[in-house]
Amino acid sequence: MLKRIFVPLMVYVMLVCPVVPSLAEGHDPSAFLSILTEGKTNWNFSTEPVNETDLHTILEAGVNTASAINEQPWIITVITDPEIIAQLADTSGSAKAPVMILISVTSGNEMKILDAGLATQSMQIAARALGYATKIETAPARAVRNDKSGKWAEKLGIPSDKAARATLFIGHADETTDSVSSASARNDFNSVVVFVPDN
Ligand SMILES: Cc1cc2nc3c(=O)[nH]c(=O)nc-3n(C[C@H](O)[C@H](O)[C@H](O)COP(=O)(O)O)c2cc1C
């Protein structure tokens, strides 16, 4: 009797259940985790390009991000034209990197803004895991979103139901400047983490 239940159950588990990847299984997760705890914003980039395969991997991380009710409300615009990057960066005096990614989501629902943030962060983590320097910004996305003429949305192929919410710069750090030691301090763990019940 037990065998009749156990064997089909094992076959189901082995064949049908999706395998959820986990760094903890057979891998040392410490290098990856240090990206999350020690990764810093890069403020100055060199002109060295981002490898195409790496860029694809980074974008896959964005495309596969979870979203509210799995709506995947984003369009991910990958800009490598230095002139366009310079123009958009100049509207906010922001960073300039060889790759600028704009994340646009369906307008009019704050949950979608959270989705945009998650997709942006997924791509940032993927880029950092591949050894790239990154910076998230909102200012260039805001410039595109608030452009009443619609010139930027048209130029970048952003559909009218979507609004640019976040920007991710990816490249290599300009080694002639120091991005890391000027990094902003983080709040003390105990001042922001609350356990319920408190133990
Ligand atoms: C959601 C978000 C929006 C940001 N927007 C801008 C921006 O518009 N312009 C800018 O120069 N930096 C922007 N930043 C960069 C932050 O100022 C930076 O990540 C923060 O100071 C932490 O820097 P650190 O990682 O070097 O400590 C943004 C960062 C995040 C996460």
The ligand as a Tripos MOL2 file, in Angstrom:
@<TRIPOS>MOLECULE
LIG
   31    33     1     0     0
SMALL
NO_CHARGES

@<TRIPOS>ATOM
      1 C1         15.8920   54.0110   -6.4170 C.3       1 LIG1
      2 C2         17.1700   54.8070   -6.5400 C.ar      1 LIG1
      3 C3         17.1350   56.0270   -7.1800 C.ar      1 LIG1
      4 C4         18.3090   56.7870   -7.3370 C.ar      1 LIG1
      5 N1         18.2550   57.9450   -8.0480 N.ar      1 LIG1
      6 C5         19.3990   58.6380   -8.2610 C.ar      1 LIG1
      7 C6         19.3980   59.8000   -9.0840 C.ar      1 LIG1
      8 O1         18.3720   60.1650   -9.6520 O.2       1 LIG1
      9 N2         20.5790   60.4720   -9.2590 N.ar      1 LIG1
     10 C7         21.7430   60.0540   -8.6550 C.ar      1 LIG1
     11 O2         22.7820   60.6970   -8.8510 O.2       1 LIG1
     12 N3         21.7670   58.9340   -7.8930 N.ar      1 LIG1
     13 C8         20.6320   58.2160   -7.6790 C.ar      1 LIG1
     14 N4         20.6600   57.0620   -6.9270 N.ar      1 LIG1
     15 C9         21.9230   56.6100   -6.3280 C.3       1 LIG1
     16 C10        21.8960   56.7400   -4.8140 C.3       1 LIG1
     17 O3         22.1280   58.0640   -4.4360 O.3       1 LIG1
     18 C11        22.9480   55.7890   -4.2380 C.3       1 LIG1
     19 O4         22.6170   54.4710   -4.6260 O.3       1 LIG1
     20 C12        22.9970   55.8660   -2.7220 C.3       1 LIG1
     21 O5         23.4990   57.1060   -2.3140 O.3       1 LIG1
     22 C13        23.8650   54.7790   -2.1470 C.3       1 LIG1
     23 O6         25.1480   54.9170   -2.6720 O.3       1 LIG1
     24 P1         26.3030   53.8920   -2.2810 P.3       1 LIG1
     25 O7         25.8310   52.5680   -2.7670 O.co2     1 LIG1
     26 O8         27.4970   54.3840   -3.0290 O.co2     1 LIG1
     27 O9         26.4870   53.9360   -0.8280 O.co2     1 LIG1
     28 C14        19.5270   56.3060   -6.7840 C.ar      1 LIG1
     29 C15        19.5440   55.0510   -6.1430 C.ar      1 LIG1
     30 C16        18.3860   54.3070   -6.0400 C.ar      1 LIG1
     31 C17        18.4650   52.9420   -5.3790 C.3       1 LIG1
@<TRIPOS>BOND
     1     1     2 1
     2     2     3 ar
     3     2    30 ar
     4     3     4 ar
     5     4     5 ar
     6     4    28 ar
     7     5     6 ar
     8     6     7 ar
     9     6    13 1
    10     7     8 2
    11     7     9 ar
    12     9    10 ar
    13    10    11 2
    14    10    12 ar
    15    12    13 ar
    16    13    14 ar
    17    14    15 1
    18    14    28 ar
    19    15    16 1
    20    16    17 1
    21    16    18 1
    22    18    19 1
    23    18    20 1
    24    20    21 1
    25    20    22 1
    26    22    23 1
    27    23    24 1
    28    24    25 2
    29    24    26 1
    30    24    27 1
    31    28    29 ar
    32    29    30 ar
    33    30    31 1
@<TRIPOS>SUBSTRUCTURE
     1 LIG1         1 GROUP 0 **** ****
